């Protein structure tokens, strides 16, 4: 029903639409049909697909290295490159993904990403037929993993950008659910891949996931609105992603996410070897390596509740402190006393630190982008830029972490064979190499923590937290900011809240006509308001 037909009965909030000035007709996306449902099909589609994407990434860990080394003749350096090129694809494509979203639209980008994911899974599943040709095997491994990372970057960026649009009053809760599915996919991927590989052979795990991605096209097409009902600026305009790097606040926030991600991936190349110094087998070591993911899942749903009382900058600054402490305990930095207990305690802290950094990252980056991206035509999609930068940051941590960790570990003499019953001298040599390598990681994180504290408004978060602790209750300003203040208000107190409408330039609009009052069933986007 048009506004002329409604007359004086026109409701305060209308569905997502773009009002054409020529005839004043509106194309609408009505989100009210999802209200009251126990399970939102849009969220279910995002979560399940995100889970399977991450299963597809991590499932190769148990059985691909054996095929590559024993049958194709790859060296372990080449195998490591195959693992690392996946986040490299995410990083490189994150620089241009914002432009693709603007040219093609969010929905089309998601559907293309699913087709690419299915294709690379099929290609990776056919590698066991290429083992006679080492060069072909290696090149196809690199190509499939690169495009897998690239398409994962697209899917993650777009779905994260949808969250504040579909659920403006529950941004943190929905993001926490999606992050939980990410962690679950990475956690259970090796287990699922091992079971399918053991029962049906090498190719089946990849073919099953490829079929799932093709089937996921159906709910993606049917549940998501047409891009024409949600765009609010010219389709051919490209987001100025490069402007993000003119802000020191954005840069140090990216360094924060990158350092936290590297805190988990840094020791992946040599963790099993270190566990063997305690007489622990590879299977048990693989289980111990999942401890950070387990505690990440346990903490991630508590973060929105904690965010009601403290600033996002405080949580992200605290994350680096916790991660630094965990890695120093793993080392341990004091020299003697390298035990299995210290490693487990350190891994627990690393997992907890990830939750404190990952959940606030996108809204915090969006807020820092506000003063940088001043062109009004780009204000509506700052979350697209923030999501792309977030994925890029995680990709950098996933890429640099294991490459740097393996190199430093080898440089300190950790490349020793500890299988069987190694002499104590070799065990001591490996443990000292592990300790020094982890201290190097700690220094990296300490530098990132100092930079974020002084240049990323971390000191404001700590100051506010100390004031709250001393008075016993949050300030009146904090309570107001939780409910009404936009995310990218440079002068506002950046407190997260489940009730935050995200009614700002950092999410859906930059005018009071776009979002009025608390979240309703539908939202109007008017072209003349932009």
C-alpha positions as CSV (number, residue, x, y, z in Angstrom):
1,X,0.0,0.0,0.0
2,X,1.4,3.4,-1.0
3,X,1.6,6.4,1.3
4,X,-1.2,8.1,-0.7
5,X,-3.6,5.2,0.0
6,X,-2.8,5.1,3.6
7,X,-3.4,8.8,4.3
8,X,-3.5,9.7,7.9
9,X,-3.3,6.1,8.9
10,X,0.3,5.8,7.7
11,X,2.3,3.9,10.3
12,X,5.5,5.3,11.9
13,X,7.8,2.7,10.4
14,X,7.5,1.2,6.9
15,X,9.2,-1.9,5.3
16,X,12.7,-1.6,3.8
17,X,12.2,0.4,0.7
18,X,13.6,3.0,-1.7
19,X,11.1,5.8,-2.4
20,X,11.2,6.8,-6.1
21,X,10.6,10.6,-6.3
22,X,9.0,10.3,-9.8
23,X,5.8,8.4,-8.7
24,X,6.3,8.1,-4.9
25,X,5.9,4.4,-5.2
26,X,7.8,2.1,-2.8
27,X,9.4,-1.3,-3.3
28,X,9.1,-2.9,0.0
29,X,10.8,-5.7,1.9
30,X,8.4,-6.7,4.7
31,X,10.3,-8.3,7.6
32,X,7.2,-8.5,9.8
33,X,6.5,-12.1,8.6
34,X,9.5,-13.3,10.6
35,X,8.3,-11.7,13.9
36,X,7.1,-14.2,16.5
37,X,8.7,-17.2,14.9
38,X,10.7,-19.5,17.2
39,X,13.5,-19.8,14.6
40,X,14.2,-17.1,12.1
41,X,15.0,-18.9,8.8
42,X,17.4,-16.1,7.7
43,X,19.5,-16.6,10.8
44,X,19.3,-20.4,10.5
45,X,20.5,-20.2,6.9
46,X,23.4,-17.9,7.8
47,X,24.4,-20.0,10.9
48,X,24.3,-23.5,9.3
49,X,26.0,-22.3,6.1
50,X,28.7,-20.5,8.1
51,X,29.2,-23.7,10.2
52,X,29.7,-25.9,7.0
53,X,32.0,-23.3,5.4
54,X,34.3,-23.5,8.4
55,X,34.0,-27.3,8.5
56,X,35.2,-27.4,4.9
57,X,38.2,-25.3,5.8
58,X,39.4,-27.2,8.9
59,X,38.4,-30.8,7.9
60,X,41.6,-31.4,5.9
61,X,43.9,-31.2,8.9
62,X,43.8,-34.9,9.9
63,X,44.2,-36.6,6.5
64,X,45.3,-34.2,3.8
65,X,49.0,-34.0,5.0
66,X,49.3,-37.8,4.8
67,X,48.0,-37.9,1.2
68,X,50.2,-34.9,0.1
69,X,53.4,-36.2,1.7
70,X,53.2,-39.9,1.3
71,X,51.5,-40.2,-2.1
72,X,52.1,-36.9,-3.9
73,X,55.6,-36.3,-2.5
74,X,55.1,-32.7,-1.2
75,X,57.4,-31.4,1.4
76,X,56.0,-30.1,4.7
77,X,56.9,-26.6,3.7
78,X,54.7,-27.0,0.7
79,X,51.9,-28.5,2.8
80,X,52.2,-25.5,5.1
81,X,51.8,-23.1,2.2
82,X,48.6,-24.9,1.1
83,X,47.2,-24.3,4.6
84,X,48.3,-20.6,4.6
85,X,47.0,-19.7,1.2
86,X,43.4,-20.0,2.3
87,X,43.6,-16.9,4.6
88,X,45.7,-15.2,1.9
89,X,42.7,-15.4,-0.4
90,X,40.5,-13.9,2.3
91,X,42.9,-11.0,2.8
92,X,43.4,-10.1,-0.8
93,X,39.8,-10.2,-1.7
94,X,38.7,-8.3,1.4
95,X,40.2,-5.2,-0.2
96,X,37.8,-5.2,-3.1
97,X,34.8,-7.0,-1.7
98,X,33.1,-3.8,-0.8
99,X,33.1,-2.7,-4.4
100,X,31.7,-6.1,-5.6
101,X,28.9,-5.7,-3.0
102,X,28.0,-2.3,-4.4
103,X,28.1,-3.5,-8.1
104,X,26.4,-6.9,-7.8
105,X,24.4,-6.5,-4.5
106,X,24.6,-8.5,-1.3
107,X,22.3,-11.4,-2.3
108,X,24.0,-12.1,-5.6
109,X,27.4,-12.1,-3.9
110,X,26.2,-14.7,-1.5
111,X,24.9,-17.0,-4.2
112,X,28.1,-16.7,-6.2
113,X,30.2,-17.4,-3.1
114,X,28.2,-20.6,-2.5
115,X,28.8,-21.8,-6.1
116,X,32.6,-21.1,-5.7
117,X,32.7,-23.0,-2.4
118,X,31.0,-26.0,-4.0
119,X,33.4,-26.0,-7.0
120,X,36.5,-25.8,-4.9
121,X,35.3,-28.6,-2.6
122,X,34.8,-30.8,-5.6
123,X,38.2,-29.9,-6.9
124,X,39.8,-30.7,-3.6
125,X,38.0,-34.0,-3.4
126,X,39.5,-35.0,-6.8
127,X,43.1,-34.5,-5.6
128,X,43.5,-38.2,-4.8
129,X,43.4,-38.8,-8.5
130,X,46.3,-36.4,-9.2
131,X,48.9,-37.9,-6.8
132,X,51.0,-39.3,-9.7
133,X,51.7,-35.7,-10.9
134,X,53.3,-33.7,-8.0
135,X,53.1,-30.4,-9.8
136,X,49.5,-30.8,-10.8
137,X,48.6,-31.9,-7.3
138,X,50.3,-29.0,-5.6
139,X,49.0,-26.4,-8.0
140,X,45.4,-27.6,-7.7
141,X,45.7,-27.7,-4.0
142,X,46.8,-24.0,-4.0
143,X,44.1,-22.9,-6.4
144,X,41.3,-24.6,-4.6
145,X,42.3,-23.3,-1.1
146,X,42.9,-19.8,-2.4
147,X,39.4,-19.6,-4.0
148,X,37.9,-21.2,-0.9
149,X,39.4,-18.4,1.3
150,X,38.2,-15.8,-1.2
151,X,34.6,-17.0,-1.3
152,X,34.6,-17.5,2.5
153,X,35.6,-13.8,2.8
154,X,32.6,-12.9,0.6
155,X,30.1,-14.9,2.5
156,X,31.3,-13.8,6.0
157,X,31.5,-10.1,5.0
158,X,28.0,-10.0,3.5
159,X,26.3,-12.0,6.2
160,X,27.8,-9.8,8.9
161,X,26.6,-6.8,7.0
162,X,23.1,-8.2,7.0
163,X,22.9,-8.6,10.8
164,X,22.4,-5.0,11.8
165,X,19.8,-4.6,9.0
166,X,17.7,-7.6,9.8
167,X,18.0,-7.4,13.6
168,X,18.9,-3.8,14.5
169,X,18.0,-4.2,18.2
170,X,19.8,-7.5,18.6
171,X,23.0,-7.0,16.7
172,X,25.3,-8.4,19.4
173,X,23.2,-11.4,20.1
174,X,22.9,-12.5,16.5
175,X,26.6,-11.8,15.8
176,X,27.5,-13.9,18.9
177,X,25.4,-16.8,17.5
178,X,27.1,-16.6,14.1
179,X,30.5,-16.4,15.7
180,X,29.7,-19.5,17.8
181,X,28.8,-21.4,14.6
182,X,32.2,-20.3,13.2
183,X,34.0,-21.7,16.2
184,X,32.0,-24.9,16.1
185,X,32.8,-25.4,12.5
186,X,36.5,-25.0,13.0
187,X,36.3,-27.2,16.1
188,X,34.3,-30.1,14.7
189,X,35.7,-29.9,11.1
190,X,38.6,-32.2,11.7
191,X,36.4,-34.7,13.6
192,X,33.7,-34.7,10.8
193,X,36.3,-35.0,8.1
194,X,38.1,-37.8,9.8
195,X,34.9,-39.8,10.3
196,X,33.8,-39.4,6.7
197,X,37.2,-40.1,5.3
198,X,37.6,-43.3,7.5
199,X,34.1,-44.5,6.5
200,X,33.9,-43.6,2.8
201,X,37.3,-42.5,1.6
202,X,39.1,-39.3,0.8
203,X,36.7,-37.7,-1.7
204,X,33.4,-38.1,0.2
205,X,33.9,-35.4,2.8
206,X,34.4,-32.8,0.1
207,X,31.6,-34.0,-2.1
208,X,29.1,-34.0,0.8
209,X,30.0,-30.4,1.6
210,X,29.8,-29.4,-2.1
211,X,26.3,-30.8,-2.4
212,X,25.3,-28.9,0.8
213,X,26.5,-25.6,-0.7
214,X,24.4,-26.1,-3.8
215,X,21.3,-26.9,-1.7
216,X,22.0,-23.8,0.4
217,X,21.3,-21.7,-2.7
218,X,17.6,-22.4,-2.3
219,X,17.1,-20.8,1.2
220,X,19.5,-18.0,0.3
221,X,17.4,-17.1,-2.8
222,X,14.0,-17.5,-1.1
223,X,14.7,-16.0,2.4
224,X,16.8,-12.9,1.5
225,X,15.1,-9.8,0.1
226,X,15.9,-8.5,-3.4
227,X,18.8,-6.1,-3.4
228,X,16.6,-3.5,-5.1
229,X,14.5,-3.1,-1.9
230,X,17.5,-2.5,0.3
231,X,20.0,-0.3,-1.6
232,X,20.0,3.3,-0.8
233,X,22.7,4.7,-3.0
234,X,23.8,4.4,-6.6
235,X,24.8,0.9,-7.6
236,X,27.9,1.8,-9.5
237,X,29.5,3.7,-6.7
238,X,32.4,2.0,-5.0
239,X,33.1,2.1,-1.3
240,X,36.2,4.1,-0.5
241,X,37.8,1.2,1.5
242,X,41.2,2.9,1.2
243,X,40.1,5.8,3.4
244,X,39.9,3.4,6.3
245,X,43.7,3.3,6.4
246,X,43.9,7.0,6.9
247,X,42.5,6.6,10.4
248,X,45.0,5.6,13.1
249,X,42.0,4.3,15.2
250,X,41.0,1.9,12.4
251,X,44.5,0.8,11.9
252,X,45.2,-0.1,15.5
253,X,41.8,-1.8,15.8
254,X,42.8,-4.0,12.8
255,X,46.1,-4.7,14.5
256,X,44.1,-5.7,17.6
257,X,42.0,-8.3,15.8
258,X,45.1,-9.6,13.8
259,X,47.1,-10.0,17.0
260,X,44.3,-11.9,18.8
261,X,43.8,-14.2,15.8
262,X,47.6,-14.9,15.5
263,X,47.6,-15.7,19.2
264,X,45.7,-18.9,18.3
265,X,47.2,-19.7,14.9
266,X,50.8,-18.9,15.7
267,X,51.7,-22.2,17.3
268,X,49.7,-24.5,15.0
269,X,52.7,-25.7,13.0
270,X,54.7,-26.8,16.0
271,X,52.1,-27.5,18.7
272,X,52.0,-31.2,18.2
273,X,55.8,-31.4,18.3
274,X,55.8,-29.6,21.6
275,X,53.2,-31.9,23.0
276,X,55.4,-34.8,22.1
277,X,58.0,-33.4,24.5
278,X,55.5,-34.4,27.2
279,X,54.9,-37.9,25.7
280,X,51.5,-37.0,24.3
281,X,50.4,-38.5,21.0
282,X,49.2,-36.6,18.0
283,X,45.5,-37.5,18.6
284,X,45.5,-36.3,22.2
285,X,47.4,-33.2,21.1
286,X,44.8,-32.4,18.5
287,X,42.1,-32.6,21.2
288,X,44.1,-30.2,23.5
289,X,44.4,-27.8,20.6
290,X,40.6,-27.4,20.6
291,X,40.6,-25.9,24.2
292,X,40.7,-22.3,23.0
293,X,37.7,-22.9,20.7
294,X,35.8,-24.5,23.5
295,X,36.3,-21.6,25.9
296,X,35.6,-19.2,23.0
297,X,32.2,-20.8,22.5
298,X,31.5,-20.7,26.3
299,X,32.4,-17.0,26.5
300,X,31.1,-15.5,23.3
301,X,27.4,-15.5,24.3
302,X,28.3,-13.6,27.5
303,X,30.0,-10.7,25.8
304,X,26.7,-8.8,24.9
305,X,25.8,-8.9,28.5
306,X,29.2,-7.6,29.6
307,X,29.0,-5.0,26.9
308,X,26.1,-3.3,28.6
309,X,28.4,-2.1,31.4
310,X,31.7,-1.4,29.7
311,X,33.0,0.2,26.5
312,X,33.9,-1.8,23.5
313,X,37.4,-0.3,23.6
314,X,37.8,-1.6,27.1
315,X,36.9,-5.2,26.0
316,X,39.2,-5.1,23.0
317,X,42.1,-3.7,25.0
318,X,41.5,-6.3,27.8
319,X,41.5,-9.0,25.1
320,X,45.1,-8.3,24.2
321,X,46.1,-8.3,27.9
322,X,44.5,-11.7,28.4
323,X,45.9,-13.2,25.3
324,X,49.4,-11.9,26.1
325,X,49.1,-13.4,29.6
326,X,48.0,-16.7,28.2
327,X,50.9,-17.0,25.8
328,X,53.4,-16.0,28.4
329,X,52.0,-18.7,30.7
330,X,52.3,-21.2,27.9
331,X,55.9,-20.3,27.3
332,X,56.5,-19.9,30.3
333,X,58.3,-16.5,30.3
334,X,60.0,-17.1,33.6
335,X,62.1,-20.0,32.2
336,X,61.8,-23.2,34.2
337,X,58.5,-24.9,34.8
338,X,57.4,-25.7,31.2
339,X,54.5,-28.1,32.0
340,X,51.4,-29.4,30.4
341,X,49.3,-27.6,33.0
342,X,50.9,-24.2,32.0
343,X,50.1,-24.9,28.4
344,X,46.4,-25.8,29.1
345,X,46.0,-22.7,31.3
346,X,47.5,-20.5,28.6
347,X,45.2,-22.0,25.9
348,X,42.2,-21.3,28.1
349,X,43.1,-17.6,28.3
350,X,43.8,-17.4,24.6
351,X,40.2,-18.7,23.9
352,X,38.7,-16.3,26.4
353,X,40.6,-13.3,24.8
354,X,39.3,-14.1,21.4
355,X,35.7,-13.6,22.5
356,X,36.5,-10.2,24.0
357,X,38.0,-9.0,20.8
358,X,35.9,-10.6,18.0
359,X,32.4,-9.6,19.1
360,X,32.9,-5.8,19.5
361,X,35.2,-5.5,16.5
362,X,32.7,-4.8,13.7
363,X,30.6,-2.1,15.6
364,X,33.9,-0.5,16.8
365,X,35.4,-0.3,13.4
366,X,32.1,1.1,12.1
367,X,32.2,3.8,14.7
368,X,35.8,4.7,13.9
369,X,35.0,4.8,10.1
370,X,32.3,7.5,10.7
371,X,34.6,10.5,10.8
372,X,36.7,9.2,7.9
373,X,34.0,8.4,5.4
374,X,32.3,11.8,5.1
375,X,30.5,11.4,1.8
376,X,26.8,11.0,2.6
377,X,26.2,8.5,-0.2
378,X,28.5,6.0,1.6
379,X,27.2,6.5,5.1
380,X,24.6,3.8,4.9
381,X,27.0,0.9,4.3
382,X,29.8,1.5,6.8
383,X,29.0,-2.0,8.1
384,X,30.0,-3.4,4.7
385,X,33.4,-1.7,5.1
386,X,33.7,-2.7,8.7
387,X,32.9,-6.4,7.9
388,X,35.4,-6.5,5.1
389,X,38.1,-5.0,7.4
390,X,37.2,-7.5,10.1
391,X,37.5,-10.4,7.8
392,X,40.8,-9.0,6.4
393,X,42.2,-8.7,9.9
394,X,41.3,-12.2,10.8
395,X,42.8,-13.4,7.5
396,X,46.0,-11.5,8.2
397,X,46.3,-13.2,11.7
398,X,45.6,-16.6,10.2
399,X,48.2,-16.1,7.5
400,X,51.0,-14.3,9.4
401,X,50.6,-16.3,12.6
402,X,51.6,-19.8,11.4
403,X,54.1,-18.6,8.9
404,X,55.9,-16.4,11.5
405,X,55.5,-19.0,14.2
406,X,57.0,-21.8,12.2
407,X,59.9,-19.7,11.1
408,X,60.7,-18.4,14.6
409,X,60.4,-21.9,16.1
410,X,62.8,-23.3,13.5
411,X,65.2,-20.4,14.0
412,X,65.4,-21.2,17.7
413,X,66.2,-24.9,17.0
414,X,62.8,-26.5,17.6
415,X,62.9,-28.7,14.5
416,X,63.8,-31.9,16.3
417,X,62.2,-35.3,16.1
418,X,60.6,-36.2,19.4
419,X,58.8,-39.4,18.4
420,X,59.6,-42.5,20.4
421,X,61.9,-42.0,23.4
422,X,64.1,-38.9,22.5
423,X,67.0,-38.0,24.8
424,X,66.4,-35.4,27.4
425,X,68.8,-33.0,25.6
426,X,66.5,-32.9,22.6
427,X,63.4,-32.4,24.8
428,X,65.1,-29.5,26.6
429,X,66.1,-28.0,23.2
430,X,62.6,-28.1,21.9
431,X,61.0,-26.7,25.0
432,X,63.5,-23.8,25.0
433,X,62.7,-23.1,21.3
434,X,58.9,-23.2,22.2
435,X,59.5,-20.8,25.1
436,X,61.4,-18.3,23.0
437,X,59.0,-18.5,20.1
438,X,56.0,-17.7,22.4
439,X,57.9,-14.8,24.0
440,X,58.3,-13.3,20.5
441,X,54.5,-13.6,20.0
442,X,54.0,-12.0,23.4
443,X,56.2,-9.0,22.4
444,X,54.1,-8.6,19.2
445,X,50.9,-8.6,21.3
446,X,52.3,-6.2,23.9
447,X,53.2,-3.7,21.1
448,X,49.6,-4.0,19.7
449,X,48.1,-3.5,23.2
450,X,50.1,-0.3,23.8
451,X,49.2,1.1,20.4
452,X,45.5,0.3,20.9
453,X,45.5,1.7,24.4
454,X,46.9,5.1,23.3
455,X,45.6,5.5,19.8
456,X,42.4,3.3,19.7
457,X,40.7,4.9,22.7
458,X,41.6,2.0,24.9
459,X,42.5,4.4,27.7
460,X,39.0,5.8,27.6
461,X,37.6,2.3,28.1
462,X,39.8,1.6,31.1
463,X,39.2,5.0,32.6
464,X,35.4,4.5,32.4
465,X,35.7,1.0,33.8
466,X,37.7,2.2,36.8
467,X,35.2,5.0,37.4
468,X,32.4,2.5,37.3
469,X,34.1,0.2,39.7
470,X,34.9,3.0,42.2
471,X,31.3,4.3,42.2
472,X,29.6,1.0,42.1
473,X,27.3,1.9,39.2
474,X,27.6,3.1,35.6
475,X,27.4,6.8,34.9
476,X,24.1,8.3,33.7
477,X,25.8,9.0,30.3
478,X,26.5,5.3,29.9
479,X,22.9,4.4,30.5
480,X,21.8,6.9,27.8
481,X,24.4,5.7,25.3
482,X,23.3,2.1,25.7
483,X,19.9,2.9,24.3
484,X,20.1,5.8,22.0
485,X,23.5,6.9,20.8
486,X,24.8,5.9,17.3
487,X,27.7,3.7,17.0
488,X,29.9,6.1,15.0
489,X,29.4,9.2,17.1
490,X,33.0,10.1,17.8
491,X,32.0,11.9,21.0
492,X,29.8,9.2,22.4
493,X,30.5,6.6,24.9
494,X,30.8,3.4,22.9
495,X,28.9,1.0,25.1
496,X,27.3,-2.1,23.5
497,X,23.8,-3.1,24.4
498,X,21.2,-5.7,23.4
499,X,18.8,-2.8,23.0
500,X,21.1,-0.7,20.8
501,X,19.1,0.1,17.6
502,X,22.2,0.7,15.5
503,X,20.2,3.7,14.2
504,X,23.3,5.4,13.0
505,X,25.5,6.1,10.0
506,X,27.4,2.9,10.9
507,X,24.5,0.6,10.1
508,X,21.3,1.4,8.2
509,X,21.0,5.1,7.8
510,X,22.4,8.5,8.7
511,X,19.2,10.5,9.2
512,X,16.5,10.4,11.8
513,X,13.9,9.5,9.0
514,X,15.6,6.2,8.6
515,X,15.2,4.8,12.1
516,X,12.9,6.3,14.5
517,X,12.7,5.1,18.1
518,X,13.2,1.5,19.2
519,X,13.3,-1.3,16.7
520,X,10.0,-2.1,15.0
521,X,8.9,-4.8,12.7
522,X,9.8,-2.8,9.6
523,X,12.1,0.0,8.5
524,X,11.9,2.6,5.8
525,X,14.8,3.7,3.7
526,X,13.9,6.8,1.7
527,X,16.0,8.1,-1.2
528,X,15.4,11.8,-0.5
529,X,16.6,11.3,3.2
530,X,20.0,10.3,1.9
